[in-house]
Amino acid sequence: MNFQKICVIGLGYIGLPTASTLAAHGVKVLGVDINPNIIESLRKGEIHIQEPGLRDVVTQAIQSGNFTFSTKPEEADVFYIAVPTPFREDEHGEYDGRQYKLADMGAVTSAATAIVPYLRKGNLVVLESTSPPRTTTDLLAPILERSGLKAGSDFFLCYSPERVLPGQIMRELIENARVIGGITPESAKAGRAFYQIFVKGEIIETDATTAEMVKLMENTTRDVNIAIANEFSRLAERFGVDVWEAIRLANLHPRINILSPGPGVGGHCISVDPWFFVEAAPELTQLIYQARQVNDAQPHFVVEKVKQAFFALSGAERSRRAGDGNAAEDGGLSILSSKKIAALGLAYKPDVDDLRESPATEVVHLLQEEGAQVKVWEPFKPDANMPGIDMASSLEAALDDADAILLLVRHTKFIKFVPDEIASKTKARILVDCVNGWDTNNWQKAGFQLVRLGVRK
Ligand SMILES: NC(=O)c1ccc[n+]([C@@H]2O[C@H](COP(=O)([O-])OP(=O)(O)OC[C@H]3O[C@@H](n4cnc5c(N)ncnc54)[C@H](O)[C@@H]3O)[C@@H](O)[C@H]2O)c1
């Protein structure tokens, strides 16, 4: 098969690296995005995403003349779709008293609709957006067939899950194994020929629904495994155990691999994709649903941890325990009322600039609801425009005046902090570490009181 021109629809974290990699492999690529600002900045050679190695590949691809940009598709040999598939904010589903989130497939629908006028016999359409089971056959194919062409016979149609790790995207795009799900075996073969342009990893052909399910199973498994780690963190506190040490010891068992607890689960994959299963089959997904509940509740647990830290410092812990639980909270006010908190990190995972669905955002909002004044320092996106969140312009600005420091993301720069240097920048002496990033002894020597998630203080 000869693919000379590829139309990549959606130039985000997945589409832009893939489009530029394709162009760098010598094919003509038209990058399409409905956001005109993205198109304008790419035309100037500027990129809107932080990903190691991406800038060089985009620059090289543009300079080669192979990579151009538009807000609309054009005729091409391949149409590759990588648009967002979040959940809907405006509506939810309900089954047996359990509320669940619904997939928002609006971007996939509109991307497919935009392709219809340009679709020709022999073309290949590939969907990489993470999607509910049967999306390719039941949603995408009927839209594309409005062209008058038949999916699977006049044009090829595939689903291929994307499994790259942010921070490693440029390498993993090429090296990871690919599952190519065709709506017919011929479609899967066409998909293989397309990915062979740049993929060095193994390419496995299957059917479209299996490929969709593979992606959802991967992320759901991680969500459930993180939920059990988060539940262990709560149990460890109850029983006076250090969860991090307990996990380390349990993982010495050759067939056990417990993941790390933390402030919750975020990103637009692991915290979203399990809902696609729940929506598709609510009566079959009790465990998946419960894992989502546990992980979504974890930010509340963090807020309790911050409160404990203040209680401990104010010496009120004893009176609180002796009394009715809230005895130390003054006149019904939360102990966090008017407290100034420097929150470190807003990204959903370490060393990336991606803030989508971040549990850190939820923690900040919950602290604010308790009356705390929170300043957030996110070194990977200091100027992020997050509604209702006070972003600090520097670490110093976040620490200035703070009563406590809350470590929410395991960014390498935070883990490398030198306690004495931090002590010289702030009057705060309370630290709450949600990610097991800091050593208690080191920070105590510098005068801090460190409280760790999953460890009873
Ligand atoms: N980012 C990841 O690490 C990752 C990993 C695996 C799978 N995925 C999946 O890949 C898909 C894309 O994710 P992403 O992180 O690249 O999203 P993104 O939000 O970074 O980028 C999507 C881009 O698509 C554009 N867009 C939206 N609707 C469009 C339309 N109708 N036509 C053209 N452009 C449109 C947006 O403006 C945006 O620039 C999602 O389904 C996601 O779940 C992402």
Ligand as a Chemical Component Dictionary entry (heavy atoms), coordinates in Angstrom:
data_LIG
# 
_chem_comp.id                   LIG 
_chem_comp.type                 NON-POLYMER 
_chem_comp.pdbx_formal_charge   0 
_chem_comp.three_letter_code    LIG 
# 
loop_
_chem_comp_atom.comp_id 
_chem_comp_atom.atom_id 
_chem_comp_atom.alt_atom_id 
_chem_comp_atom.type_symbol 
_chem_comp_atom.charge 
_chem_comp_atom.model_Cartn_x 
_chem_comp_atom.model_Cartn_y 
_chem_comp_atom.model_Cartn_z 
_chem_comp_atom.pdbx_ordinal 
LIG N1  N1  N 0  -2.318  12.025 26.048 1  
LIG C1  C1  C 0  -2.103  10.737 26.275 2  
LIG O1  O1  O 0  -1.147  10.381 26.926 3  
LIG C2  C2  C 0  -3.028  9.691  25.688 4  
LIG C3  C3  C 0  -2.644  8.353  25.791 5  
LIG C4  C4  C 0  -3.463  7.391  25.249 6  
LIG C5  C5  C 0  -4.660  7.748  24.637 7  
LIG N2  N2  N 1  -5.026  9.044  24.563 8  
LIG C6  C6  C 0  -6.290  9.362  23.906 9  
LIG O2  O2  O 0  -6.015  10.041 22.697 10 
LIG C7  C7  C 0  -7.055  10.983 22.417 11 
LIG C8  C8  C 0  -6.444  12.358 22.227 12 
LIG O3  O3  O 0  -5.809  12.729 23.435 13 
LIG P1  P1  P 0  -4.826  13.959 23.529 14 
LIG O4  O4  O 0  -4.154  13.837 24.848 15 
LIG O5  O5  O -1 -3.989  14.063 22.310 16 
LIG O6  O6  O 0  -5.882  15.170 23.545 17 
LIG P2  P2  P 0  -5.557  16.740 23.475 18 
LIG O7  O7  O 0  -6.674  17.404 24.186 19 
LIG O8  O8  O 0  -4.161  16.993 23.897 20 
LIG O9  O9  O 0  -5.640  17.078 21.925 21 
LIG C9  C9  C 0  -6.751  16.930 21.179 22 
LIG C10 C10 C 0  -6.768  17.997 20.112 23 
LIG O10 O10 O 0  -7.891  17.748 19.281 24 
LIG C11 C11 C 0  -8.449  18.993 18.882 25 
LIG N3  N3  N 0  -9.825  18.757 18.459 26 
LIG C12 C12 C 0  -10.934 18.590 19.205 27 
LIG N4  N4  N 0  -11.996 18.353 18.418 28 
LIG C13 C13 C 0  -11.549 18.367 17.145 29 
LIG C14 C14 C 0  -12.160 18.187 15.884 30 
LIG N5  N5  N 0  -13.460 17.912 15.797 31 
LIG N6  N6  N 0  -11.407 18.308 14.778 32 
LIG C15 C15 C 0  -10.080 18.582 14.859 33 
LIG N7  N7  N 0  -9.442  18.760 16.038 34 
LIG C16 C16 C 0  -10.167 18.643 17.162 35 
LIG C17 C17 C 0  -8.282  19.865 20.109 36 
LIG O11 O11 O 0  -8.335  21.236 19.784 37 
LIG C18 C18 C 0  -6.918  19.413 20.633 38 
LIG O12 O12 O 0  -5.871  20.225 20.135 39 
LIG C19 C19 C 0  -8.022  10.902 23.602 40 
LIG O13 O13 O 0  -9.071  10.017 23.313 41 
LIG C20 C20 C 0  -7.163  10.308 24.695 42 
LIG O14 O14 O 0  -7.947  9.625  25.646 43 
LIG C21 C21 C 0  -4.220  10.015 25.061 44 
# 
loop_
_chem_comp_bond.comp_id 
_chem_comp_bond.atom_id_1 
_chem_comp_bond.atom_id_2 
_chem_comp_bond.value_order 
_chem_comp_bond.pdbx_ordinal 
LIG N1  C1  SING 1  
LIG C1  O1  DOUB 2  
LIG C1  C2  SING 3  
LIG C2  C3  SING 4  
LIG C2  C21 DOUB 5  
LIG C3  C4  DOUB 6  
LIG C4  C5  SING 7  
LIG C5  N2  DOUB 8  
LIG N2  C6  SING 9  
LIG N2  C21 SING 10 
LIG C6  O2  SING 11 
LIG C6  C20 SING 12 
LIG O2  C7  SING 13 
LIG C7  C8  SING 14 
LIG C7  C19 SING 15 
LIG C8  O3  SING 16 
LIG O3  P1  SING 17 
LIG P1  O4  DOUB 18 
LIG P1  O5  SING 19 
LIG P1  O6  SING 20 
LIG O6  P2  SING 21 
LIG P2  O7  DOUB 22 
LIG P2  O8  SING 23 
LIG P2  O9  SING 24 
LIG O9  C9  SING 25 
LIG C9  C10 SING 26 
LIG C10 O10 SING 27 
LIG C10 C18 SING 28 
LIG O10 C11 SING 29 
LIG C11 N3  SING 30 
LIG C11 C17 SING 31 
LIG N3  C12 SING 32 
LIG N3  C16 SING 33 
LIG C12 N4  DOUB 34 
LIG N4  C13 SING 35 
LIG C13 C14 SING 36 
LIG C13 C16 DOUB 37 
LIG C14 N5  SING 38 
LIG C14 N6  DOUB 39 
LIG N6  C15 SING 40 
LIG C15 N7  DOUB 41 
LIG N7  C16 SING 42 
LIG C17 O11 SING 43 
LIG C17 C18 SING 44 
LIG C18 O12 SING 45 
LIG C19 O13 SING 46 
LIG C19 C20 SING 47 
LIG C20 O14 SING 48 
# 
